[in-house]
């Protein structure tokens, strides 16, 4: 018997060892199954046995954040808050020395005033020249009419004199002819006849001189008209030059005024922001949280008018919960439905919320497919703060 046992000892030991291995493998399999079940029980989404709600892990985030920057010369003189502080509308965040900025504004104001004043003197006075041109036109028109109609007073006088002179010359010539007949009849002497002939010649010469004077006066009048025409053209050319110069100077000065006004308005607009009041950066939302407070006391901002980021301001009215719902349960989540939010820092608190957005994209997270669901909390006291976590309970359908 002993020999039989000894002969079968090795196979028996091998069989026992195999049984032990099977048991150990089975035990490990059971443990693995139990671990997986435990992990599944601890998953971010599941249906609780008591409520049958879908529970999703969520993080407190925000949709609106303001980047507060300064793009004009300033120096930080005081930091009135710290990063993470909760602030209210109008509360001072940073105090600035803006004396350089104010000096720049004043310089631009004076430049605008100077350019506007220059606009008034940019044009030459044309009133006197325009009056001269108008008078020349009248004189030319009047003298031309007088010459054409013979109504010039000097010309009229000469023409009247010519009529009388021609009458006198005609009478004298007739008398000379009469006295020549008497001379031929022997009634008068030759000296007497010559006397009358000489008088007739003098009368004719006087009439001829007057006629020549009339022609000379006409030529003089035409020359005067021509000279007036030359003066008119010269003054008109002067006026054209002045008009063109005035137009160019006015355009140039207007351009300078426009540029000065744009520069001034642009510089003013740099401080015309909801978060700037006098020399302070203030909270521009009803309630916010300071984030990324960058400068220190003495930091120079807006060098070369380039924007310098000072801080970010989270708008607490935009706070939401970004919940991660597994793909398998997303069909049970609806827009506008009311959900419960249980913050991680105090499980005894329940806050109501409303589903405000369901992403149309699923993403992979730790080997699972999740859909991000945005929940707007009804949290007037501001218990939920950015970065906090919470469980979101969605009613099961």
C-alpha positions as CSV (number, residue, x, y, z in Angstrom):
1,X,0.0,0.0,0.0
2,X,2.8,2.3,1.0
3,X,4.6,1.5,-2.2
4,X,1.4,2.2,-4.1
5,X,1.1,5.6,-2.5
6,X,4.7,6.4,-3.2
7,X,4.3,5.4,-6.8
8,X,1.2,7.7,-7.1
9,X,2.5,10.5,-4.9
10,X,3.8,12.6,-7.8
11,X,0.7,12.5,-9.9
12,X,-1.4,13.3,-6.8
13,X,0.8,16.3,-6.0
14,X,0.6,17.5,-9.5
15,X,-3.2,17.1,-9.5
16,X,-3.4,19.0,-6.2
17,X,-1.3,21.7,-7.5
18,X,-3.5,22.1,-10.6
19,X,-6.6,22.3,-8.3
20,X,-4.9,25.0,-6.3
21,X,-4.1,26.9,-9.4
22,X,-7.6,26.7,-10.7
23,X,-8.9,27.9,-7.4
24,X,-6.5,30.8,-7.3
25,X,-7.4,31.8,-10.9
26,X,-11.0,31.6,-10.0
27,X,-10.5,33.7,-7.0
28,X,-8.6,36.3,-9.0
29,X,-11.4,36.3,-11.6
30,X,-13.9,36.8,-8.9
31,X,-11.8,39.7,-7.4
32,X,-11.5,41.3,-10.8
33,X,-15.2,41.1,-11.4
34,X,-15.8,42.5,-7.9
35,X,-13.3,45.4,-8.6
36,X,-15.0,46.2,-11.9
37,X,-18.4,46.1,-10.2
38,X,-17.1,48.5,-7.5
39,X,-15.7,50.8,-10.1
40,X,-18.9,50.7,-12.0
41,X,-20.8,51.5,-8.8
42,X,-18.4,54.5,-8.3
43,X,-18.8,55.7,-11.9
44,X,-19.8,59.3,-12.4
45,X,-23.2,58.3,-13.9
46,X,-25.5,55.6,-12.5
47,X,-29.1,55.0,-11.4
48,X,-29.3,55.0,-7.7
49,X,-31.4,52.2,-6.2
50,X,-33.4,54.7,-4.1
51,X,-34.1,57.5,-6.6
52,X,-33.3,56.0,-10.0
53,X,-31.9,59.4,-10.9
54,X,-28.9,59.7,-13.3
55,X,-26.0,61.2,-11.4
56,X,-23.2,63.0,-13.3
57,X,-20.0,64.5,-12.0
58,X,-19.8,68.2,-12.8
59,X,-17.4,71.1,-12.6
60,X,-18.4,74.8,-11.9
61,X,-17.4,76.9,-14.9
62,X,-18.4,80.2,-16.4
63,X,-19.4,81.5,-19.8
64,X,-18.4,85.2,-19.5
65,X,-15.0,86.5,-18.5
66,X,-13.8,90.0,-19.1
67,X,-10.2,90.7,-20.0
68,X,-9.4,94.0,-18.4
69,X,-6.6,95.8,-20.2
70,X,-5.2,99.3,-20.3
71,X,-3.9,100.8,-23.6
72,X,-2.9,104.2,-22.4
73,X,0.1,105.4,-20.3
74,X,-0.5,104.6,-16.6
75,X,1.3,103.4,-13.5
76,X,-0.2,101.0,-11.0
77,X,-0.2,102.8,-7.6
78,X,-2.4,100.4,-5.6
79,X,-3.8,96.9,-5.9
80,X,-7.2,97.1,-4.1
81,X,-8.1,93.4,-4.4
82,X,-6.4,90.0,-4.5
83,X,-6.8,87.2,-7.0
84,X,-9.9,85.2,-6.2
85,X,-11.7,88.1,-4.4
86,X,-15.4,88.4,-5.0
87,X,-16.2,91.9,-6.1
88,X,-19.3,94.0,-6.8
89,X,-20.3,96.5,-9.4
90,X,-18.3,99.8,-9.1
91,X,-15.8,98.4,-6.5
92,X,-12.3,99.6,-7.0
93,X,-9.9,96.9,-8.2
94,X,-6.7,98.8,-9.2
95,X,-5.7,102.5,-8.7
96,X,-3.6,104.2,-11.4
97,X,-1.5,107.2,-11.9
98,X,-2.8,108.6,-15.2
99,X,-1.0,111.9,-15.3
100,X,0.9,111.0,-18.5
101,X,-2.3,110.1,-20.1
102,X,-4.0,113.3,-19.1
103,X,-1.0,115.2,-20.4
104,X,-1.3,113.4,-23.8
105,X,-5.0,114.4,-23.8
106,X,-4.3,118.0,-23.2
107,X,-1.6,118.1,-25.9
108,X,-4.1,116.7,-28.4
109,X,-6.7,119.2,-27.3
110,X,-4.3,122.1,-27.8
111,X,-3.3,120.7,-31.2
112,X,-6.9,120.6,-32.2
113,X,-7.5,124.2,-31.0
114,X,-4.5,125.4,-33.0
115,X,-5.6,123.6,-36.2
116,X,-9.1,125.0,-35.8
117,X,-7.7,128.5,-35.4
118,X,-5.5,128.0,-38.4
119,X,-8.5,127.1,-40.4
120,X,-9.8,130.7,-40.0
121,X,-6.6,132.2,-41.5
122,X,-6.1,129.5,-44.1
123,X,-7.9,131.6,-46.8
124,X,-6.8,134.9,-48.2
125,X,-9.4,137.8,-48.3
126,X,-10.9,138.0,-51.8
127,X,-13.5,140.7,-51.1
128,X,-11.4,143.6,-52.4
129,X,-10.2,141.8,-55.4
130,X,-13.7,140.6,-56.3
131,X,-14.9,144.3,-55.9
132,X,-12.2,145.4,-58.3
133,X,-13.2,142.8,-60.9
134,X,-16.8,143.8,-60.6
135,X,-15.9,147.5,-61.1
136,X,-13.7,146.7,-64.1
137,X,-16.4,144.8,-65.8
138,X,-18.8,147.7,-65.2
139,X,-16.3,150.3,-66.5
140,X,-15.5,148.2,-69.6
141,X,-19.2,147.7,-70.4
142,X,-20.0,151.4,-69.8
143,X,-17.0,152.7,-71.9
144,X,-17.8,150.2,-74.7
145,X,-21.4,151.4,-74.9
146,X,-20.3,155.1,-74.8
147,X,-17.8,154.5,-77.6
148,X,-20.3,152.6,-79.7
149,X,-23.1,155.0,-79.2
150,X,-21.0,158.2,-79.1
151,X,-22.4,159.1,-75.7
152,X,-19.0,159.7,-74.1
153,X,-19.1,163.2,-72.8
154,X,-15.8,164.3,-74.3
155,X,-16.7,162.6,-77.6
156,X,-20.1,164.2,-77.6
157,X,-18.6,167.7,-77.0
158,X,-16.2,167.2,-79.9
159,X,-18.9,165.9,-82.2
160,X,-21.0,169.0,-81.3
161,X,-18.0,171.2,-81.9
162,X,-17.4,169.5,-85.3
163,X,-21.0,170.3,-86.4
164,X,-20.5,174.0,-85.6
165,X,-17.0,174.0,-87.1
166,X,-18.3,172.4,-90.3
167,X,-21.1,175.1,-90.5
168,X,-18.6,177.9,-90.0
169,X,-16.2,176.4,-92.6
170,X,-19.1,176.1,-95.1
171,X,-20.2,179.7,-94.5
172,X,-16.6,180.9,-94.7
173,X,-16.1,179.0,-98.0
174,X,-19.3,180.5,-99.4
175,X,-18.2,183.9,-98.3
176,X,-14.8,183.4,-100.0
177,X,-16.6,182.4,-103.2
178,X,-18.8,185.5,-103.0
179,X,-15.9,187.8,-102.4
180,X,-14.0,186.2,-105.3
181,X,-16.9,187.2,-107.6
182,X,-16.7,190.7,-106.2
183,X,-12.9,190.7,-106.8
184,X,-13.4,189.6,-110.4
185,X,-16.0,192.4,-110.8
186,X,-13.4,194.8,-109.4
187,X,-15.4,195.6,-106.3
188,X,-12.7,194.6,-103.8
189,X,-9.0,194.4,-103.7
190,X,-7.0,191.2,-104.0
191,X,-5.8,191.6,-100.4
192,X,-9.4,191.6,-99.2
193,X,-10.1,188.5,-101.2
194,X,-7.1,186.7,-99.8
195,X,-8.2,187.7,-96.4
196,X,-11.5,185.9,-96.9
197,X,-9.9,182.8,-98.5
198,X,-7.5,182.6,-95.5
199,X,-10.4,182.8,-93.1
200,X,-12.2,180.0,-95.0
201,X,-9.1,177.8,-94.9
202,X,-8.8,178.4,-91.2
203,X,-12.4,177.4,-90.6
204,X,-11.9,174.2,-92.7
205,X,-8.7,173.4,-90.8
206,X,-10.5,173.9,-87.5
207,X,-13.2,171.5,-88.5
208,X,-10.6,169.0,-89.7
209,X,-8.7,169.3,-86.4
210,X,-11.9,168.6,-84.5
211,X,-12.6,165.6,-86.7
212,X,-9.0,164.3,-86.1
213,X,-9.5,164.9,-82.3
214,X,-12.7,162.8,-82.5
215,X,-10.8,159.9,-84.1
216,X,-8.0,160.3,-81.6
217,X,-10.4,160.3,-78.7
218,X,-12.1,157.2,-80.1
219,X,-8.7,155.5,-80.3
220,X,-7.9,156.6,-76.8
221,X,-11.2,155.3,-75.5
222,X,-10.6,151.9,-77.2
223,X,-7.1,151.8,-75.8
224,X,-8.5,152.5,-72.4
225,X,-11.1,149.8,-72.8
226,X,-8.3,147.4,-73.9
227,X,-6.2,148.3,-70.9
228,X,-9.2,147.7,-68.6
229,X,-9.6,144.3,-70.3
230,X,-6.0,143.4,-69.6
231,X,-6.4,144.5,-65.9
232,X,-9.6,142.5,-65.7
233,X,-7.9,139.4,-67.0
234,X,-5.0,139.9,-64.6
235,X,-7.2,140.3,-61.6
236,X,-9.3,137.3,-62.7
237,X,-6.2,135.3,-62.9
238,X,-5.2,136.5,-59.4
239,X,-8.6,135.6,-58.1
240,X,-8.4,132.1,-59.6
241,X,-5.0,131.6,-58.0
242,X,-6.3,132.7,-54.6
243,X,-9.4,130.5,-54.9
244,X,-7.2,127.5,-55.7
245,X,-4.8,128.4,-53.0
246,X,-7.6,128.9,-50.5
247,X,-9.1,125.6,-51.5
248,X,-5.8,123.7,-51.1
249,X,-5.1,125.5,-47.8
250,X,-8.6,124.9,-46.5
251,X,-8.4,121.2,-47.5
252,X,-5.0,120.8,-45.8
253,X,-6.2,122.6,-42.7
254,X,-9.4,120.7,-42.6
255,X,-7.4,117.5,-42.9
256,X,-5.2,118.6,-40.0
257,X,-8.3,119.4,-37.9
258,X,-9.9,116.0,-38.8
259,X,-6.7,114.1,-37.9
260,X,-6.4,116.1,-34.6
261,X,-10.0,115.4,-33.7
262,X,-9.7,111.7,-34.6
263,X,-6.5,111.4,-32.5
264,X,-8.2,113.2,-29.5
265,X,-11.3,111.0,-29.8
266,X,-9.3,107.9,-30.1
267,X,-7.3,108.8,-27.0
268,X,-10.4,109.7,-25.1
269,X,-12.0,106.3,-26.0
270,X,-9.2,104.5,-24.4
271,X,-10.5,105.5,-21.0
272,X,-14.2,105.5,-22.0
273,X,-14.7,101.9,-20.8
274,X,-17.1,100.5,-18.4
275,X,-14.3,99.3,-16.1
276,X,-12.5,102.6,-15.9
277,X,-13.7,105.4,-13.6
278,X,-11.4,108.4,-13.1
279,X,-8.1,106.9,-12.2
280,X,-9.4,103.5,-11.1
281,X,-10.1,100.2,-12.6
282,X,-13.5,99.1,-11.2
283,X,-15.8,96.1,-11.3
284,X,-18.0,96.3,-14.4
285,X,-20.4,93.4,-13.5
286,X,-23.0,93.0,-10.8
287,X,-20.9,90.4,-9.1
288,X,-17.6,88.9,-10.2
289,X,-14.4,87.1,-9.2
290,X,-10.9,88.5,-9.8
291,X,-8.7,86.2,-11.9
292,X,-5.1,86.4,-13.2
293,X,-4.2,89.6,-11.5
294,X,-0.9,90.3,-13.2
295,X,0.6,93.7,-12.3
296,X,2.4,94.8,-9.1
297,X,2.6,98.3,-7.6
298,X,4.8,100.4,-10.0
299,X,4.0,98.4,-13.1
300,X,3.8,100.6,-16.2
301,X,0.8,99.9,-18.4
302,X,-0.1,100.8,-22.0
303,X,3.5,101.4,-23.1
304,X,3.5,102.9,-26.6
305,X,-0.3,102.7,-26.3
306,X,-0.2,98.9,-26.7
307,X,-2.8,97.1,-24.5
308,X,-1.5,95.7,-21.3
309,X,-3.6,93.0,-19.7
310,X,-4.2,93.8,-16.0
311,X,-6.6,91.1,-14.8
312,X,-9.6,89.0,-15.8
313,X,-13.0,89.4,-14.2
314,X,-15.4,86.4,-14.1
315,X,-19.0,87.4,-14.4
316,X,-20.7,85.3,-11.7
317,X,-24.1,85.6,-13.4
318,X,-22.6,83.4,-16.1
319,X,-21.7,80.5,-13.8
320,X,-22.8,77.1,-15.0
321,X,-22.2,73.4,-14.1
322,X,-20.5,71.4,-16.8
323,X,-21.8,67.9,-16.1
324,X,-20.4,64.8,-17.8
325,X,-23.2,62.4,-18.8
326,X,-22.5,59.0,-20.2
327,X,-23.6,58.5,-23.7
328,X,-26.0,55.7,-22.6
329,X,-28.0,58.0,-20.4
330,X,-28.0,61.2,-22.5
331,X,-31.4,60.3,-24.0
332,X,-32.9,60.9,-20.5
333,X,-31.6,64.5,-20.4
334,X,-33.8,67.3,-21.8
335,X,-33.3,71.0,-22.3
336,X,-35.1,73.2,-19.7
337,X,-35.6,70.4,-17.2
338,X,-35.0,71.0,-13.5
339,X,-32.2,69.1,-11.9
340,X,-30.6,68.9,-8.5
341,X,-27.0,70.0,-7.7
342,X,-25.2,68.6,-4.7
343,X,-21.8,70.4,-4.2
344,X,-18.8,68.3,-3.2
345,X,-17.9,70.6,-0.4
346,X,-21.2,70.0,1.4
347,X,-23.3,67.0,0.5
348,X,-26.1,68.2,2.7
349,X,-26.8,71.1,0.4
350,X,-29.1,70.7,-2.6
351,X,-29.3,73.5,-5.2
352,X,-31.9,73.6,-8.0
353,X,-30.7,74.0,-11.6
354,X,-31.9,74.1,-15.2
355,X,-30.5,72.3,-18.2
356,X,-29.4,75.1,-20.5
357,X,-27.4,73.3,-23.1
358,X,-26.7,69.7,-24.3
359,X,-23.5,69.3,-26.4
360,X,-23.9,67.8,-29.9
361,X,-20.5,66.2,-29.5
362,X,-19.5,63.2,-27.5
363,X,-15.9,63.0,-26.2
364,X,-13.9,60.1,-24.8
365,X,-13.0,60.3,-21.1
366,X,-11.3,57.4,-19.2
367,X,-12.4,55.0,-21.8
368,X,-16.0,56.2,-21.8
369,X,-18.0,58.3,-24.2
370,X,-19.5,61.3,-22.4
371,X,-21.7,64.2,-23.4
372,X,-21.2,67.5,-21.7
373,X,-24.4,69.0,-20.3
374,X,-24.5,72.6,-19.2
375,X,-26.7,73.4,-16.1
376,X,-27.6,76.9,-15.0
377,X,-27.8,76.9,-11.2
378,X,-30.3,78.8,-9.1
379,X,-27.7,80.0,-6.7
380,X,-28.4,83.6,-5.5
381,X,-26.0,83.3,-2.6
382,X,-23.1,82.2,-4.8
383,X,-22.2,79.0,-3.0
384,X,-21.0,77.4,-6.3
385,X,-17.6,79.0,-7.3
386,X,-15.5,78.4,-10.4
387,X,-13.5,75.3,-10.2
388,X,-15.7,73.6,-7.5
389,X,-17.2,70.2,-8.3
390,X,-20.6,68.9,-7.7
391,X,-22.9,65.9,-8.5
392,X,-25.8,66.7,-10.8
393,X,-29.0,64.5,-10.5
394,X,-31.0,64.3,-13.6
395,X,-34.5,62.9,-13.3
396,X,-34.7,59.4,-14.8
397,X,-37.2,59.0,-17.7
